[in-house]
Amino acid sequence: MTRTTRTMRRMDSALPSDGYDPPFPEAVWVNTNAADRVQGFRWLESSRTGLRARCAGSCADLVWPADGLVRYCGISTADFVAFSAHRGLADCEVLLQGILNLGLLVLATYEIPRGGGPGYFSREFFARRAVAPAASSEPAGTTVFGRLAKPASVDTAPLLGRWRNSDPAARGLVEITIEDDAGGLAVRALGSGEEGLVDWGPARTSVFACLDEAGKASLSLLATWDFGFLETHLQLRLPAGALVSAGFNVFKDGSGRPSYVTREFFYRE
């Protein structure tokens, strides 16, 4: 049977097609923030059976079974480097995107309210520990985030414009454009194709308020493209004036290519 190998950027063509699915690591991850600074989760426990995480807001545990997690390789390694997970609660949806980096787990948590309204985002760091905390006896509530002050609104102007990849030989995204769209933000991207630029077209975009690592009001974007054979969720942030993207990519075409994660950096033209 002929397998589909369609690509939206050159880096996709170098991926293996053996269907490798890296196992979830056996580990306990504890938030590196002091207790009164934790926003999303106090700790996480990962294993081959799934993920358990202690909410900062309700002190209840949320559990994702292994088949509810997406595991990602890196672009140059078949090892496990990242995961993503969705969970529906009574009044919101929770999306996790975790990346292993320099021995730490970097976790992005999105709170997506049902029925619209402003969402909330946090990015926190977790260090590996040897002992798993005891399971919570409280029922899983709907409050994930802690009681830190959440910014109600953030100026989106610093994100607007055309952003170029800082790597002139980029094999992934070459350019990202962010424009105002009737109070929201519209995101488009150009990929580095084998025969020239590939227009990804407009993304489905959500805007999230957050507190950055310094505790200042900031925002994050989640841009999603679904090409049928490939689905990409692009996390976009603006620390220190550079646009930083983390891309979570899942192939849906039966090609055997692994889900993988990318990190790219962009400067404003």
C-alpha beads as a LAMMPS data file, in Angstrom:
LAMMPS data file: protein, C-alpha beads

269 atoms
268 bonds

1 atom types
1 bond types

-500.0 500.0 xlo xhi
-500.0 500.0 ylo yhi
-500.0 500.0 zlo zhi

Masses

1 110.0

Atoms # bond

1 1 1 0.000 0.000 0.000
2 1 1 1.326 3.447 -0.936
3 1 1 1.652 5.757 2.026
4 1 1 0.888 9.447 1.880
5 1 1 3.902 11.645 2.573
6 1 1 2.477 15.103 1.990
7 1 1 4.356 17.885 3.810
8 1 1 3.783 21.516 4.771
9 1 1 7.489 22.232 5.427
10 1 1 10.803 20.591 4.615
11 1 1 11.451 19.239 8.112
12 1 1 8.496 16.855 7.743
13 1 1 10.211 14.925 4.939
14 1 1 13.057 13.796 7.229
15 1 1 10.775 12.061 9.734
16 1 1 10.857 8.238 10.041
17 1 1 7.793 6.285 8.943
18 1 1 8.030 3.255 11.227
19 1 1 5.140 4.284 13.481
20 1 1 7.296 4.615 16.614
21 1 1 5.296 5.808 19.625
22 1 1 7.570 6.718 22.574
23 1 1 6.373 5.557 26.013
24 1 1 5.398 8.042 28.699
25 1 1 8.213 8.336 31.300
26 1 1 7.884 7.078 34.864
27 1 1 8.491 10.235 36.881
28 1 1 7.211 12.637 39.546
29 1 1 7.408 16.345 38.710
30 1 1 7.101 19.043 41.398
31 1 1 6.466 22.719 40.625
32 1 1 9.625 24.777 41.177
33 1 1 7.605 27.801 42.350
34 1 1 6.990 28.430 46.031
35 1 1 3.532 27.241 47.095
36 1 1 2.049 30.742 47.031
37 1 1 3.297 31.309 43.469
38 1 1 1.890 28.178 41.815
39 1 1 -0.678 28.953 39.140
40 1 1 -1.794 25.711 37.456
41 1 1 -0.580 22.463 39.065
42 1 1 1.439 21.736 42.201
43 1 1 2.864 18.466 40.889
44 1 1 2.404 15.808 38.213
45 1 1 3.016 12.066 38.209
46 1 1 3.629 10.436 34.819
47 1 1 3.691 6.698 34.159
48 1 1 2.911 4.179 31.438
49 1 1 -0.697 4.153 32.660
50 1 1 -1.158 7.907 32.215
51 1 1 -0.875 11.209 34.049
52 1 1 -2.072 12.449 37.456
53 1 1 -1.857 16.136 38.386
54 1 1 -2.739 18.125 41.549
55 1 1 -4.687 21.321 40.804
56 1 1 -3.433 24.476 42.499
57 1 1 -6.945 25.911 42.700
58 1 1 -9.044 23.039 44.082
59 1 1 -6.259 20.774 45.469
60 1 1 -8.041 17.921 43.662
61 1 1 -6.364 15.461 41.294
62 1 1 -7.038 15.308 37.574
63 1 1 -6.225 12.030 35.809
64 1 1 -5.562 11.354 32.140
65 1 1 -5.310 7.674 31.055
66 1 1 -2.477 6.763 28.695
67 1 1 -4.777 6.643 25.678
68 1 1 -5.851 10.217 26.425
69 1 1 -2.296 11.556 25.992
70 1 1 -0.462 12.421 22.791
71 1 1 3.279 11.727 22.979
72 1 1 5.785 13.587 20.807
73 1 1 9.323 12.989 19.570
74 1 1 11.769 15.746 18.706
75 1 1 12.598 16.684 15.127
76 1 1 16.036 15.034 15.423
77 1 1 15.351 12.268 17.961
78 1 1 12.960 9.342 18.368
79 1 1 12.991 9.810 22.163
80 1 1 10.012 11.133 24.100
81 1 1 10.319 14.910 24.485
82 1 1 6.767 16.232 24.927
83 1 1 3.101 15.442 25.500
84 1 1 -0.303 17.083 25.210
85 1 1 -3.607 16.265 26.900
86 1 1 -7.193 17.577 26.891
87 1 1 -9.703 17.330 29.714
88 1 1 -13.272 18.608 29.814
89 1 1 -14.591 19.972 33.101
90 1 1 -17.999 21.352 34.029
91 1 1 -17.320 24.973 33.097
92 1 1 -14.152 24.823 30.998
93 1 1 -11.790 22.712 28.934
94 1 1 -8.191 22.227 30.059
95 1 1 -5.340 21.722 27.597
96 1 1 -1.833 20.742 28.740
97 1 1 1.306 21.000 26.600
98 1 1 4.458 19.712 28.291
99 1 1 8.035 19.747 26.965
100 1 1 11.145 18.205 28.561
101 1 1 14.017 20.706 28.477
102 1 1 17.375 20.548 30.298
103 1 1 16.030 18.083 32.871
104 1 1 12.903 20.111 33.635
105 1 1 9.305 19.679 32.543
106 1 1 8.030 22.960 31.061
107 1 1 4.238 22.879 31.265
108 1 1 1.822 25.173 29.450
109 1 1 -1.727 25.027 30.819
110 1 1 -4.720 26.537 29.022
111 1 1 -8.114 27.175 30.605
112 1 1 -10.734 27.465 27.840
113 1 1 -14.116 28.605 29.260
114 1 1 -17.249 27.005 27.882
115 1 1 -19.555 29.521 26.259
116 1 1 -16.780 31.980 25.407
117 1 1 -15.136 34.632 27.530
118 1 1 -11.433 35.227 28.261
119 1 1 -9.195 32.212 28.623
120 1 1 -6.185 31.900 30.887
121 1 1 -2.685 30.501 30.317
122 1 1 0.237 29.610 32.548
123 1 1 3.769 28.390 31.835
124 1 1 5.498 26.715 34.768
125 1 1 8.560 24.590 35.467
126 1 1 8.678 21.227 37.239
127 1 1 11.695 19.395 38.668
128 1 1 11.927 15.618 38.870
129 1 1 11.505 14.029 42.300
130 1 1 11.738 10.456 43.571
131 1 1 8.542 10.090 45.607
132 1 1 4.968 10.483 44.391
133 1 1 2.646 12.572 46.621
134 1 1 -0.386 10.844 48.101
135 1 1 -3.559 10.860 46.034
136 1 1 -6.100 13.518 46.927
137 1 1 -9.290 12.427 48.659
138 1 1 -11.143 15.425 47.223
139 1 1 -13.294 15.013 44.117
140 1 1 -11.934 16.533 40.927
141 1 1 -13.307 20.063 40.922
142 1 1 -13.558 22.590 38.137
143 1 1 -10.969 25.018 39.529
144 1 1 -7.562 24.247 38.072
145 1 1 -5.756 27.545 38.572
146 1 1 -4.658 28.977 41.889
147 1 1 -5.998 32.181 43.335
148 1 1 -3.321 34.458 41.908
149 1 1 -4.644 37.635 40.303
150 1 1 -5.435 36.941 36.656
151 1 1 -5.031 39.824 34.199
152 1 1 -8.448 40.696 32.783
153 1 1 -7.069 42.083 29.517
154 1 1 -3.685 42.640 27.909
155 1 1 -2.600 44.933 25.079
156 1 1 -2.206 42.837 21.911
157 1 1 -0.367 45.549 19.931
158 1 1 3.166 44.197 20.637
159 1 1 2.247 40.962 18.826
160 1 1 0.962 42.582 15.630
161 1 1 3.079 42.511 12.491
162 1 1 5.133 40.191 10.312
163 1 1 7.640 37.950 12.068
164 1 1 10.557 36.189 10.340
165 1 1 12.312 33.043 11.555
166 1 1 15.651 33.933 13.162
167 1 1 17.231 30.982 11.298
168 1 1 17.716 32.034 7.647
169 1 1 17.949 28.344 6.659
170 1 1 14.784 27.353 8.546
171 1 1 13.190 24.092 7.424
172 1 1 10.002 24.772 9.397
173 1 1 8.017 27.999 9.470
174 1 1 9.606 30.908 7.636
175 1 1 7.158 33.643 8.546
176 1 1 4.222 34.312 10.885
177 1 1 1.842 37.241 10.437
178 1 1 -0.393 38.440 13.276
179 1 1 -3.107 41.013 12.567
180 1 1 -5.959 42.600 14.465
181 1 1 -9.279 40.954 13.623
182 1 1 -12.269 42.844 15.055
183 1 1 -10.830 42.758 18.549
184 1 1 -9.296 39.309 18.184
185 1 1 -6.090 38.234 16.453
186 1 1 -5.701 36.591 13.050
187 1 1 -2.624 34.384 12.515
188 1 1 -1.195 33.177 9.186
189 1 1 2.013 31.264 8.518
190 1 1 4.349 30.376 5.642
191 1 1 6.223 27.085 5.674
192 1 1 9.543 26.267 4.040
193 1 1 8.515 23.866 1.271
194 1 1 10.650 21.721 -1.012
195 1 1 9.844 23.978 -3.982
196 1 1 9.285 27.306 -2.243
197 1 1 7.056 28.820 0.410
198 1 1 3.878 26.997 1.452
199 1 1 0.980 29.210 2.535
200 1 1 -0.618 27.666 5.611
201 1 1 -3.526 30.083 5.419
202 1 1 -5.408 31.431 8.451
203 1 1 -5.309 29.577 11.754
204 1 1 -8.076 29.061 14.262
205 1 1 -6.755 31.375 16.963
206 1 1 -7.488 31.759 20.680
207 1 1 -6.050 34.506 22.902
208 1 1 -5.163 33.797 26.542
209 1 1 -4.228 36.215 29.300
210 1 1 -1.422 35.130 31.622
211 1 1 1.217 36.164 34.114
212 1 1 4.706 35.739 32.698
213 1 1 7.679 34.282 34.580
214 1 1 8.276 37.681 36.228
215 1 1 4.664 37.895 37.396
216 1 1 3.749 40.600 34.856
217 1 1 0.548 40.628 32.805
218 1 1 1.137 39.099 29.379
219 1 1 -0.659 36.947 26.827
220 1 1 -0.287 33.785 24.791
221 1 1 -1.822 32.699 21.504
222 1 1 -2.864 29.200 20.494
223 1 1 -3.025 28.912 16.700
224 1 1 -4.407 25.673 15.223
225 1 1 -4.258 24.417 11.641
226 1 1 -5.970 21.214 10.514
227 1 1 -4.835 20.167 7.031
228 1 1 -6.589 16.794 7.156
229 1 1 -3.375 14.769 7.016
230 1 1 -1.650 16.947 9.647
231 1 1 -2.861 18.928 12.642
232 1 1 -0.617 21.573 14.220
233 1 1 -1.132 23.463 17.488
234 1 1 1.238 26.415 17.712
235 1 1 1.865 28.035 21.090
236 1 1 2.982 31.647 20.588
237 1 1 4.470 33.886 23.275
238 1 1 6.394 37.151 23.322
239 1 1 9.079 37.107 26.053
240 1 1 11.776 39.796 25.832
241 1 1 10.599 41.112 22.463
242 1 1 11.078 37.893 20.448
243 1 1 8.198 35.736 19.247
244 1 1 8.693 32.180 20.502
245 1 1 6.711 29.276 19.074
246 1 1 6.255 25.714 20.303
247 1 1 4.574 23.527 17.707
248 1 1 2.765 20.264 18.533
249 1 1 2.285 18.285 15.319
250 1 1 0.176 15.163 14.779
251 1 1 -0.028 13.231 11.486
252 1 1 -3.433 11.695 10.736
253 1 1 -2.750 10.136 7.326
254 1 1 -1.611 6.642 8.308
255 1 1 1.902 7.372 7.029
256 1 1 3.514 6.113 10.249
257 1 1 5.292 9.420 10.822
258 1 1 5.531 10.197 14.552
259 1 1 3.923 13.129 16.311
260 1 1 6.677 15.637 16.997
261 1 1 7.319 18.979 18.658
262 1 1 9.261 21.997 17.386
263 1 1 10.578 25.234 18.914
264 1 1 11.324 28.237 16.703
265 1 1 12.183 31.899 17.266
266 1 1 11.060 34.895 15.224
267 1 1 11.951 38.579 14.977
268 1 1 9.698 41.386 13.783
269 1 1 10.433 42.723 10.300

Bonds

1 1 1 2
2 1 2 3
3 1 3 4
4 1 4 5
5 1 5 6
6 1 6 7
7 1 7 8
8 1 8 9
9 1 9 10
10 1 10 11
11 1 11 12
12 1 12 13
13 1 13 14
14 1 14 15
15 1 15 16
16 1 16 17
17 1 17 18
18 1 18 19
19 1 19 20
20 1 20 21
21 1 21 22
22 1 22 23
23 1 23 24
24 1 24 25
25 1 25 26
26 1 26 27
27 1 27 28
28 1 28 29
29 1 29 30
30 1 30 31
31 1 31 32
32 1 32 33
33 1 33 34
34 1 34 35
35 1 35 36
36 1 36 37
37 1 37 38
38 1 38 39
39 1 39 40
40 1 40 41
41 1 41 42
42 1 42 43
43 1 43 44
44 1 44 45
45 1 45 46
46 1 46 47
47 1 47 48
48 1 48 49
49 1 49 50
50 1 50 51
51 1 51 52
52 1 52 53
53 1 53 54
54 1 54 55
55 1 55 56
56 1 56 57
57 1 57 58
58 1 58 59
59 1 59 60
60 1 60 61
61 1 61 62
62 1 62 63
63 1 63 64
64 1 64 65
65 1 65 66
66 1 66 67
67 1 67 68
68 1 68 69
69 1 69 70
70 1 70 71
71 1 71 72
72 1 72 73
73 1 73 74
74 1 74 75
75 1 75 76
76 1 76 77
77 1 77 78
78 1 78 79
79 1 79 80
80 1 80 81
81 1 81 82
82 1 82 83
83 1 83 84
84 1 84 85
85 1 85 86
86 1 86 87
87 1 87 88
88 1 88 89
89 1 89 90
90 1 90 91
91 1 91 92
92 1 92 93
93 1 93 94
94 1 94 95
95 1 95 96
96 1 96 97
97 1 97 98
98 1 98 99
99 1 99 100
100 1 100 101
101 1 101 102
102 1 102 103
103 1 103 104
104 1 104 105
105 1 105 106
106 1 106 107
107 1 107 108
108 1 108 109
109 1 109 110
110 1 110 111
111 1 111 112
112 1 112 113
113 1 113 114
114 1 114 115
115 1 115 116
116 1 116 117
117 1 117 118
118 1 118 119
119 1 119 120
120 1 120 121
121 1 121 122
122 1 122 123
123 1 123 124
124 1 124 125
125 1 125 126
126 1 126 127
127 1 127 128
128 1 128 129
129 1 129 130
130 1 130 131
131 1 131 132
132 1 132 133
133 1 133 134
134 1 134 135
135 1 135 136
136 1 136 137
137 1 137 138
138 1 138 139
139 1 139 140
140 1 140 141
141 1 141 142
142 1 142 143
143 1 143 144
144 1 144 145
145 1 145 146
146 1 146 147
147 1 147 148
148 1 148 149
149 1 149 150
150 1 150 151
151 1 151 152
152 1 152 153
153 1 153 154
154 1 154 155
155 1 155 156
156 1 156 157
157 1 157 158
158 1 158 159
159 1 159 160
160 1 160 161
161 1 161 162
162 1 162 163
163 1 163 164
164 1 164 165
165 1 165 166
166 1 166 167
167 1 167 168
168 1 168 169
169 1 169 170
170 1 170 171
171 1 171 172
172 1 172 173
173 1 173 174
174 1 174 175
175 1 175 176
176 1 176 177
177 1 177 178
178 1 178 179
179 1 179 180
180 1 180 181
181 1 181 182
182 1 182 183
183 1 183 184
184 1 184 185
185 1 185 186
186 1 186 187
187 1 187 188
188 1 188 189
189 1 189 190
190 1 190 191
191 1 191 192
192 1 192 193
193 1 193 194
194 1 194 195
195 1 195 196
196 1 196 197
197 1 197 198
198 1 198 199
199 1 199 200
200 1 200 201
201 1 201 202
202 1 202 203
203 1 203 204
204 1 204 205
205 1 205 206
206 1 206 207
207 1 207 208
208 1 208 209
209 1 209 210
210 1 210 211
211 1 211 212
212 1 212 213
213 1 213 214
214 1 214 215
215 1 215 216
216 1 216 217
217 1 217 218
218 1 218 219
219 1 219 220
220 1 220 221
221 1 221 222
222 1 222 223
223 1 223 224
224 1 224 225
225 1 225 226
226 1 226 227
227 1 227 228
228 1 228 229
229 1 229 230
230 1 230 231
231 1 231 232
232 1 232 233
233 1 233 234
234 1 234 235
235 1 235 236
236 1 236 237
237 1 237 238
238 1 238 239
239 1 239 240
240 1 240 241
241 1 241 242
242 1 242 243
243 1 243 244
244 1 244 245
245 1 245 246
246 1 246 247
247 1 247 248
248 1 248 249
249 1 249 250
250 1 250 251
251 1 251 252
252 1 252 253
253 1 253 254
254 1 254 255
255 1 255 256
256 1 256 257
257 1 257 258
258 1 258 259
259 1 259 260
260 1 260 261
261 1 261 262
262 1 262 263
263 1 263 264
264 1 264 265
265 1 265 266
266 1 266 267
267 1 267 268
268 1 268 269
